[in-house]
Amino acid sequence: MNAAEQSRQHRRAELAGRLVAVRERLDAAARAADREPSDVALLVVTKYFPVTDAVLLYELGCRAFGESREQEAAAKIAQFRETVPGEVEWHMIGRLQRNKARAVARWAHTVHSVDSLRLASALAKGVAAAQDSGERSTPIRVLLQVSLDGDRERGGVVADELGSLADAVASAPELELGGLMGVPPLGWEPDAAFARLAGLHTSLLAEHPGATELSAGMSGDLEHAVRWGSTCVRVGTAVLGTRPIA
Ligand SMILES: *Cc1c(COP(=O)(O)O)cnc(C)c1O
C-alpha cells in the first residue's frame, strides 16, 4: 500500500468511527425523547473540508451534505460528481446573499437559511433560470431560518414576519416550503432556544401542514434539539474533526 492509500484508509477509519459515535448519540437522544431514530436525519456538514472527505463519507453511506459558502460548494460538488456516480443531496446551510442565489439554485437540493422575501424571490428567479437552462428540474426546498432572539443582524426572520414569509414561499412554484431552521443565539440555553423554535414550528404547521422539517442541532447540542423535535441535525465537527481555518 502506498502512502496516499494508507492515509486514505486512515481517514476512512477515523470518519467511520466518528459516524458510528454520532449515530449512537442520535439513537440515544431519540429513544430518550420517545421518538424513532429514523425520524431524525443526519446532515453531515463538509464545509472547509476537502472533497475527498465527502467521497469517503459517501462510501460510508452518507447521502446528504451541508455546505455554507457558494463558491467552495460549487467547486467541491463538481469534483465530487467526477468521482461518485450516485445521487446525493447538497444543502446550503450558511448565510446566503441575494447575489449568490442564482448560483446556489444550480446545485442546492435544500436551502436552510432563507430569512427574507427578497432572498426568497431571488432564489425563485434562480431556480426558474436553472430550470430553463436544464441545470435543474425540481423546485428548491426552502427552510426558513428564524431569529430566536429577534436580532436581525445575525440572520433569521423575526417571529412576527415568519407567517407572511412562509405564505410567500408556499405560493412560489419554484420553491417548496420544507420547514424551519434555527440556531441557539449566543449565551442562550439550548433547551430554551429549541423550545421557542418548536413553538414557532407548531404554529407554522397549523397553516402549512407539509412544512414538517425542523433543522436544529449541531455537534454540541444535538441531544437538546432532538428532545424538541428536530428532524434534521447538521453535524460537522463531531464527524469530521476541527475545521481547518479558511
Ligand atoms: C458549520 C455549521 C454547522 C455545523 O456545526 P458543528 O458544530 O461543526 O457541528 C451547523 N449549522 C450551521 C448553520 C453551520 O454553519
The ligand as an SDF file (V2000), in Angstrom:
LIG
                    3D

 15 15  0  0  0  0  0  0  0  0999 V2000
  -20.9410   24.9630   10.4810 C   0  0  0  0  0  0  0  0  0  0  0  0
  -22.3910   24.8060   10.7590 C   0  0  0  0  0  0  0  0  0  0  0  0
  -22.8900   23.6590   11.4040 C   0  0  0  0  0  0  0  0  0  0  0  0
  -22.0090   22.5340   11.9260 C   0  0  0  0  0  0  0  0  0  0  0  0
  -21.5020   22.8890   13.1790 O   0  0  0  0  0  0  0  0  0  0  0  0
  -20.6620   21.8470   14.0830 P   0  0  0  0  0  0  0  0  0  0  0  0
  -20.6440   22.4860   15.4140 O   0  0  0  0  0  0  0  0  0  0  0  0
  -19.3160   21.7150   13.4600 O   0  0  0  0  0  0  0  0  0  0  0  0
  -21.4060   20.5620   14.0940 O   0  0  0  0  0  0  0  0  0  0  0  0
  -24.2670   23.5710   11.5740 C   0  0  0  0  0  0  0  0  0  0  0  0
  -25.1040   24.5480   11.1570 N   0  0  0  0  0  0  0  0  0  0  0  0
  -24.6680   25.6600   10.5520 C   0  0  0  0  0  0  0  0  0  0  0  0
  -25.6560   26.6950   10.1290 C   0  0  0  0  0  0  0  0  0  0  0  0
  -23.2930   25.8350   10.3460 C   0  0  0  0  0  0  0  0  0  0  0  0
  -22.8690   26.9510    9.7410 O   0  0  0  0  0  0  0  0  0  0  0  0
  1  2  1  0
  2  3  1  0
  2 14  2  0
  3  4  1  0
  3 10  2  0
  4  5  1  0
  5  6  1  0
  6  7  2  0
  6  8  1  0
  6  9  1  0
 10 11  1  0
 11 12  2  0
 12 13  1  0
 12 14  1  0
 14 15  1  0
M  END
$$$$
